Amino acid sequence: MDFKKIFLALLSLSLAAPAAWAGEPEYDQKTVLLSETSVPLTRAEAAELFPGPAGDDRIAIAPVLIVMAGFKVWNVIVNGRPSADLASAYASAIPGFQFNWNDMSDWKKVTRRYRFTMGNFIQGDDAVNIVYEASFFHGSLATPGTSPLKRGHYIANFVVKPVEIKMKWGWKVSLSVLMSNPMNIGTAEEPVALLETDLKWLFAKPFSDEPKIGMETMSVDGLGNLQTSIAGTLQLPPVRNEEPALETPAINWD
């Protein structure tokens, strides 16, 4: 056995290793679904459902209108801090006709909680660790002028907000929301509202002047469905609901 050759080979590897590890590590971003709940709308929540639209974009769906109430664009996290926009940030896809609370006895609130992380295998931990929620109300309302009486399904107070933010020194992460116009994926007599939003992540490493962008698309509808499509390396394993599905009792808002 030529020990000299073995020694030279090991020496070359030891010299090459620092150069290989000296480069800037690559950070992988990942989103994981933590939990999901669906619970009946409470009287207190009902009283605060529609504080008044910040905008009003009417999408004609004869003979019914679906109204976009709320902001189309808002900031959720700015440089690692919750944005002041959250005080009034929401979006709703509601009917254009007048209605009363007595028609909303079957509404529910859906909440999903996610964890967004960025890390690398060399450091062994996460440089960015953010828990955030997406929530919305959904339910039905009677469609006037239909015989027999039909019911449409709508969305109220679709909100994305941070729950917990942890970042290493020097990192900057921002999250903004761009909301679509409402769409009807049902029929004219029984509309089913749909809202789609793009979540735009903007993140920069310490001392970096080249921020990177991550995109995530969410869609919610009046039947309570929430679908998520994520680009790149983001992953969403399925989870079991925290709470079993419950039959919603009739509620009288009087």
Secondary structure, DSSP 8 states (H G I E B T S, - for coil): --HHHHHHHHHHHHHHHHHHHHS----EEEEEEEEEEEEE--HHHHHTS-S--S-EEEEEETTEEEEEEE-SEEEEEETTEE-GGGGT--EEEEESS---GGG-TT-EEEEEEEEEEEE-TTT-SEEEEEEEEEEEEEEEEEETT-SS-EEEEEEEEEEEEEEEEEE-TT-EEEEEEEE---EE-S-SSS-BEEEEEEEEEEEE-TT-S--EEEEEEEEEETTS-EEEEE-TT--------SS-----------
